Amino acid sequence: MVPARVSRFRAMSPGPALLCLLIVACLAATVPAAEVGLAGTFNNWNAGDPAHRMKLVGSRLELVKIWRAGAHEFKFTYDGSWDRHLGEGDHGALVQPGRNIQLTIPTTGCWAVWLDETARRWGIERRPSPEPIALVRVRGADIGAARVELDGSGSIARDGHPIQTFTWQVAPLGDRGRHGAAVADSRAARTDLTVDVPGRYEISLTVSDGQMQSSESATAQLGFGWKCRVAPAFGDAGGNAVTPIPTLPMGGDDWGAVIALPAAGRVRVEFRPVIAAAAGGDVVSTEIDARGPGRYLACLRAAPRTIEVFDSGWHEFVYDPDSDPRPGEARLVERVELVGDFNDWQTGRTPLYDCGGRLGFRRILSLPDGLHHYKLVINGLTRIEDPSADAGLRAPDGRGGFNSGVRVGDDPASLGGPRPNEIVAAGLRHDPRRPEYFRTIGTNVAYVSLRSLAGDLSSAAVRLEPGGSLISMTRGPARQGFDYWTASLLAPAWPFQYVFEVADGEHAALFDREGLKTEMGKKQAFEGGGRPSFATPDWAKTAVWYQIFPERFRNGERSNDPPSSVPWQHEWFKPYQPRKGHPDGSRAFASGYREKGRFYEYIYDRRYGGDLQGVREKLPYLRSLGITAIYLNPVFQAPSLHKYDAADFRHIDDSLVIADSRLRLKGETEDPRTWQWSESDRWFLEFLKEAHAMGFRVILDGVFNHVGKEFWAFQDVMKHGEASRYVDWFDITSFKPFHYKGWDRDDGELPRLKHDDARGLSEPVRQHIFEITKRWMDPNGDGDPSDGIDGWRLDVASDINAHFWRDWRKLVKSINPDAYIVAELWEESKVWLQGDCFDAVMNYEFARRVQRFIVNRQKATRPSEFGNELATMLSWYEPQVNYVLQNLFDSHDTDRIASMCMNPDLEYDKANRLQDNGPKYNPAKPTPDCYERVKLAVTFQMTFLGAPMVWYGNEVGMYGADDPSCRKPMLWEDLLPYDDADERIHEDVRQHHRRLIAIRNSEPALQLGTYEQIAADDATGVFAFARTLGNDTIVVVLNNSDRAHKPRVSVPWKNGARVIRLDDPAACEVVEPPPLDPTARPRVKPVPWFETPLHVQDGRLMGVTLAPRSGGVYKRVGG
């Protein structure tokens, strides 16, 4: 969400120099200086965060605070907005927009970040603390221990005033009657805490130097972990045979422990909760036959509770500060993390768990076979080699030092080289429990991989058993001495069995669970079909999204029009000033509404009368376009046109359905038992029923971080002050005079709902949001969610911490396991997409890559760069996440893609608002070349991996700068002509959307298939990729250049195969869906008797001709 903003300054008329000086002096005396703040990774890039505002000290600005050790990124922002900000430019200068500024805090302490606006320079200085500062560490909480170490020894004293006393307090959060927590010595700097009930606890430390004191609190989830024991299978596994083994989180609700076995034999492995009452006191155990001495990973799976044991595919990283050979001061370790080739060398992704005591810092990672290099990062700053790593595997880091190395799995050098017509059995590996070899994408869809010694196999295929289809596998690039063969499967049943058929020249064999077989006897098939670590909705993997801003989509009912609703065709930039006595049928004319002044002074008050009746009226249009899922911008009661300023989450806005129906309700409170259904609410539920019957999924915009000033509970606070029963719902900073924290600014239009570090939102707000969630997901409360919405889009999701979202997700999935949760997050968001918070994000990173490749001119990325950027983006998330990301170009918060093409080479969503940050932005109608680029982008969008999303009107060529001009009224044929002749429907753009969507809906390979880049020619601008599911492959070729080309890309089809171009109207026609099946969508099918010039020769696709800025979609039809 980007709220509407109005320029604060007007142009000054020219005059004599003296007059100008007087005016400037007057402004300096009367206009307050701009507020400068820091927005960065430390505050979720919140430009209006009051905790990070700077103060003027002498000639420069400063922010003095306690900073935790670590590395951060940030920018300087002005007046709580991104309209004006400073980033890093060349040679250390600060410029707009600039790059993210790197902020490194070497040790926790009091630091001043300063800014010299005149010199455009900044810096950081250590400062003495003006008071003692309590700092809390809870060592062992990362692993859910029941006994943890409380460490306040890092607390900071004032100069010359040592800390004299430490006082610890512990309180449970939630049910206070069930806990038992004991602090060994509540007045020691370091002490132990033991809990006997698992839960979340608030741990407070107060320090005093005899004159001043301070306190700090931390929250920790304690007692939810597990302990592992191993004993001989015939012994007492629950006795004292073996000391408990450190057990660490493995992701999701999985846990792992590394067990060292001295010899081969049968052993019993068991996991017990660290507190017997946790998890029902269940003990989970299994017996295994160890093949020999060595280290094994025992993994406790979450659902169902089972144990799996692995001899490869993992590594345990351990760092013990006490054994670090570096100088003593380097051992003041607050946190440790890994950076390596397995996480793109990125900090913040892979922390080691602080296990406390002698266990140090640990992390078990599942890793693919091969040699991996990495470093440890201490306190977010210092990169070091792992003192415990094998020195023989280290490698130069390019900076005069070395990276540590760890080998997972076999060393190919120990297997010898490939030999003609002979398969090296030891080089073959497949383990369906490991994600590098088997990944569940969705119901009946999986990726399967097989490893072989590099250059050993000539072919590989996977056969479904018993006696099922044979699916060819594709060999990818060799990696560290091995080839990896892959296939995507659409299995007829789940789970399913399979074997591999492999060949090296004339030698063919079968590979199954028992190994390589040349005799085709009884098969010991692999079994696939296990659940992924977390699931995402299957329907969202095949969805084609359409985002609707209801007030601007269609006016379907004039009786609900607000008084300022102008005619739909009214010229956008022209003030509404109708001639007296010439009625135009609008509500604005009847009410006497008139516009005057500058455009940005009246445009946010203007309405067009769009409503949900208009959406309902146009469901057949969306069906014909091929849309299967609808995202509605906010529809809850609110005064603004965008409705991000909610007045009531309980009700649908009456201006979008039935005027004033909410006013007829009486007696509602925060108690859900008092809630009623307005006529608008009931109408909306009927709309959902009709949309579902037509095959649409519908999600709503959940704006749970803030509300509007008209929100019913906030109105009560304004009326009753401290006596209001809703005073704990908001961050009220003062009652007399009345002040509060707002999302847009303090005392702004968007009061922020009260946050809570431990639970995300304050308890009464949490409960209200939970009840709202239930209301719209299962309206009649019968346990069947089919009458409710299908999910949520979450506004400014990162502004609320993960504690809330984890609990909220559990509620959502308990109501409807198939519900879809997508967050507004603008950057890489791996930490949010691990199965405990969100299913997906609005994929603005996709949009950035498309902008740089297709939109830009002087700053355009080359095809090879584009391919690398896509590969990096796909590596961030699990496959089941990639398939449900909303791949968009633009939205209500950006300029439209057609206008982006008129304004190339800008940073995405920057300098695109005419009223403030983009005065040079060109708002004119896009050129024909721009629309060719749009169509090329659509070809890519509809064929790439992920769920494409169309911002309403893009399909008819709508254009506009960022808010408000990206929110113009939709163009409809029955309303032509519009007052502005440039506002017209581009039929070629619409038909291109319709055809490409039909292609996507026709080809499962484009919905669920793998993605493989097959060409990136920087000389010609050609980029090509393949989407494969089973034996079906779709090849997509893009010509992103100003010249026609005849590319000959490599394809996986046999020589002589006939190929058709699916996006060629001469070769394929779009077929309307059957009228009796409202859930069906248009499809494409080949034109009978069409003679295709396309064929395969020497492994390349021949006969392709691509016009400038165009793409082609190709499929094999024979041979």
SULRACOR-V480188 format. One record per backbone hydrogen bond with DSSP energy under -0.5 kcal/mol. NH is the residue of the N-H (numbers start at 1). CO is the residue of the C=O. Records with the same first field share a line. If there is no record, write none. Layout:
NH = CO + CO
//
This chain:
20 = 16
21 = 17
22 = 18
23 = 19
24 = 20
25 = 21
26 = 22
27 = 23
28 = 24
29 = 25
30 = 26
31 = 27
32 = 30
36 = 34
37 = 77
38 = 52
39 = 75
41 = 73
43 = 40
45 = 40
46 = 43
47 = 45
49 = 46
52 = 49
53 = 50
54 = 36
55 = 62
57 = 55 + 60
60 = 57
61 = 115
62 = 55
63 = 113
65 = 63 + 111
67 = 65 + 109
70 = 105
72 = 103
74 = 101
75 = 39
76 = 86
77 = 37
78 = 81 + 84
79 = 35
81 = 78
86 = 76
87 = 95
88 = 99
89 = 93
92 = 89
93 = 90
94 = 120
95 = 87
99 = 88
101 = 74
103 = 72 + 101
104 = 102
105 = 70 + 103
106 = 104
109 = 67
111 = 65 + 109
112 = 125
113 = 63 + 111
114 = 112 + 123
115 = 61
116 = 121
117 = 115
120 = 116
121 = 116
123 = 114
125 = 112
127 = 110
133 = 156
134 = 132
137 = 151
139 = 137 + 149
140 = 138 + 354
141 = 138
142 = 354
143 = 140
144 = 141
145 = 140
148 = 193
149 = 139
150 = 148 + 191
151 = 137 + 149
152 = 150 + 189
155 = 152
156 = 133
158 = 161
161 = 158
164 = 208
165 = 208
167 = 206
168 = 186
169 = 204
171 = 202
173 = 200
174 = 172
175 = 173
176 = 174
178 = 175
182 = 194
184 = 182 + 192
188 = 185
191 = 150
193 = 148
194 = 182
195 = 146
196 = 180
199 = 222
201 = 220
202 = 171
203 = 201 + 218
204 = 169 + 202
205 = 216
206 = 167
207 = 214
208 = 165
209 = 212
214 = 207
216 = 205
218 = 203
220 = 201
222 = 199 + 220
223 = 145
225 = 144
227 = 272
228 = 245
229 = 270
231 = 268
233 = 266
235 = 232
237 = 235
239 = 236
241 = 236
245 = 228
248 = 256
250 = 254
251 = 254
254 = 251
255 = 300
256 = 248
257 = 298
258 = 246
259 = 257 + 296
261 = 259 + 294
265 = 290
267 = 288
268 = 231
269 = 286
270 = 229
271 = 284
272 = 227
273 = 282
274 = 225
278 = 275
280 = 277
281 = 278
282 = 279
284 = 271
286 = 269
288 = 267
290 = 265 + 288
294 = 261
296 = 259
297 = 310
298 = 257 + 296
299 = 297 + 308
300 = 255 + 298
301 = 299 + 306
306 = 301 + 304
308 = 299
310 = 297
315 = 365
317 = 315 + 363
319 = 361
321 = 319
323 = 320
324 = 321
330 = 327
331 = 328
332 = 329
333 = 331
334 = 332
337 = 377
338 = 350
339 = 375
341 = 373
343 = 340
345 = 340
346 = 343
349 = 346
352 = 336
353 = 362
355 = 353 + 360
356 = 360
359 = 356
360 = 357
361 = 319
362 = 353
363 = 317
365 = 315 + 363
367 = 313 + 365
370 = 408
372 = 370 + 406
374 = 404
375 = 339
376 = 384
377 = 337
378 = 376 + 382
379 = 335 + 377
381 = 378
382 = 378
384 = 376 + 382
387 = 385
389 = 386
390 = 405
391 = 389
393 = 390
394 = 391
395 = 403
397 = 401
403 = 395
404 = 374
406 = 372
408 = 370 + 406
412 = 410
414 = 411
415 = 412
416 = 413
419 = 422
422 = 419
425 = 423
427 = 424
428 = 425
429 = 451
434 = 431
437 = 434
438 = 434
439 = 447
441 = 439 + 445
442 = 445
445 = 442
446 = 489
447 = 439
448 = 487
449 = 437
450 = 485
451 = 429
452 = 483
454 = 481
456 = 453
457 = 453
458 = 503
459 = 503
461 = 501
462 = 471
463 = 499
464 = 469
465 = 497
468 = 464
471 = 462 + 469
472 = 470
473 = 460
474 = 486
476 = 474 + 484
479 = 482
482 = 479
483 = 452
485 = 450
486 = 474
487 = 448
489 = 446
491 = 444 + 489
495 = 528
496 = 528
497 = 465
498 = 526
499 = 463
500 = 511
501 = 461
502 = 500 + 509
503 = 459
504 = 507
507 = 504
508 = 506
509 = 502
510 = 517
511 = 500
512 = 515
513 = 524
515 = 512
517 = 510
520 = 518
521 = 519
525 = 523
526 = 498
528 = 496 + 526
541 = 537 + 538
542 = 538 + 539
545 = 948
546 = 629
547 = 950
548 = 631
550 = 548
552 = 549
553 = 550
554 = 550
556 = 554
560 = 557
561 = 558
565 = 562
566 = 564 + 607
570 = 567
574 = 571
577 = 575
582 = 579
588 = 565
590 = 586
591 = 587
592 = 588 + 589
593 = 588
595 = 576
601 = 598
602 = 598 + 599
603 = 599
605 = 602
606 = 602
607 = 564
610 = 551
611 = 554
612 = 656
613 = 656
615 = 611
616 = 612
617 = 613
618 = 614
619 = 616
622 = 618
623 = 619
624 = 620
625 = 621
626 = 622 + 623
627 = 622
628 = 544
629 = 544
630 = 697
631 = 546
632 = 630 + 699
633 = 548 + 631
637 = 648 + 651
639 = 645
647 = 637
648 = 637
651 = 648
653 = 635
656 = 653
657 = 654
659 = 657
661 = 658
663 = 660
664 = 661
665 = 662
669 = 671
672 = 670
674 = 671
675 = 672
678 = 676
682 = 678
683 = 679
684 = 680
685 = 681
686 = 682
687 = 683
688 = 684
689 = 685
690 = 686
691 = 687
692 = 688
693 = 689
694 = 690 + 691
695 = 692
696 = 691
697 = 628
699 = 630
700 = 791
701 = 632
702 = 700 + 793
703 = 701
704 = 702
707 = 751
708 = 646
709 = 749
711 = 708
712 = 647
715 = 711
716 = 712
717 = 713
718 = 714
719 = 715
720 = 716
721 = 717
723 = 720
724 = 721
727 = 724
729 = 726
730 = 727
731 = 752
732 = 730
733 = 731 + 739
734 = 739
736 = 737
739 = 734 + 737
741 = 731
743 = 750
747 = 740
748 = 745
752 = 741
753 = 705
754 = 729
756 = 760
760 = 756
761 = 759
762 = 754
766 = 762
767 = 763
768 = 764
769 = 765
770 = 766
771 = 767
772 = 768
773 = 769
774 = 770
775 = 771
776 = 772
777 = 773
778 = 774
781 = 778
785 = 783
787 = 784
788 = 785
789 = 776
790 = 698
792 = 820
793 = 700
794 = 822
795 = 702 + 793
797 = 794 + 824
798 = 824
799 = 796
800 = 797
804 = 801
805 = 801
806 = 802
807 = 803
808 = 804
809 = 805
810 = 806
811 = 807
812 = 808
813 = 809
814 = 810
815 = 811
816 = 812
819 = 816
820 = 790
822 = 792 + 820
823 = 840
824 = 794
825 = 823
832 = 829
833 = 829 + 830
835 = 838
838 = 832
839 = 821
840 = 821
842 = 823
843 = 841 + 886
844 = 825 + 842
846 = 843
847 = 843
848 = 844
849 = 845
850 = 846
851 = 847
852 = 848
853 = 849
854 = 850
855 = 850 + 851
856 = 851
860 = 857
861 = 852
866 = 862
867 = 863
868 = 864
869 = 865
870 = 866
871 = 867
872 = 868
873 = 869
874 = 870
875 = 871
876 = 872 + 873
881 = 878
882 = 878
883 = 879
884 = 881
885 = 881 + 882
886 = 841
887 = 885 + 947
888 = 886
894 = 891
896 = 960
900 = 896
901 = 897
902 = 898
903 = 899 + 900
906 = 903
910 = 907
914 = 912
916 = 913
918 = 913
921 = 918
923 = 921
931 = 927
932 = 928
933 = 929
934 = 930
935 = 931
936 = 932
937 = 933
938 = 934
939 = 935
940 = 936
941 = 937
942 = 938
943 = 939 + 940
944 = 940
947 = 885
948 = 946
949 = 887
950 = 545
952 = 547
954 = 951
956 = 953
957 = 954
958 = 953
962 = 912
965 = 962
967 = 964
968 = 965
970 = 552
972 = 970
975 = 972
976 = 973
978 = 983
979 = 569
981 = 979
983 = 980
984 = 982
986 = 956
987 = 985
990 = 986
991 = 987
992 = 988
993 = 989
994 = 990
995 = 991
996 = 992
997 = 993
998 = 994
999 = 995
1000 = 996
1001 = 997
1002 = 998 + 999
1003 = 999
1004 = 1002
1006 = 1003
1007 = 1003
1008 = 1004
1009 = 1004 + 1005
1010 = 1028
1012 = 1026
1014 = 1024
1015 = 1024
1017 = 1022
1018 = 1016
1021 = 1017
1022 = 1017
1023 = 1038
1024 = 1015
1025 = 1036
1026 = 1012
1027 = 1034
1028 = 1010
1029 = 1032
1030 = 488
1032 = 1029
1033 = 1031
1034 = 1027
1035 = 1114
1036 = 1025
1037 = 1112
1038 = 1023
1039 = 1110
1040 = 1021 + 1038
1041 = 1039
1045 = 1106
1051 = 1099
1056 = 1096
1057 = 1054
1058 = 1118
1059 = 1094
1060 = 1115
1062 = 1060 + 1113
1063 = 1113
1064 = 1061
1065 = 1063
1067 = 1064
1068 = 1064
1069 = 1085
1071 = 1069 + 1083
1077 = 1074
1078 = 1076
1080 = 1077
1082 = 623
1083 = 1071
1084 = 998
1085 = 1069
1087 = 1067
1090 = 1087
1092 = 1090
1094 = 1059
1095 = 1102
1096 = 1057
1097 = 1100
1100 = 1097
1101 = 1049
1102 = 1095 + 1100
1106 = 1045
1109 = 1039 + 1041
1110 = 1039 + 1107
1112 = 1037
1114 = 1035
1115 = 1060
1116 = 1033
1117 = 1058
1118 = 1058
//
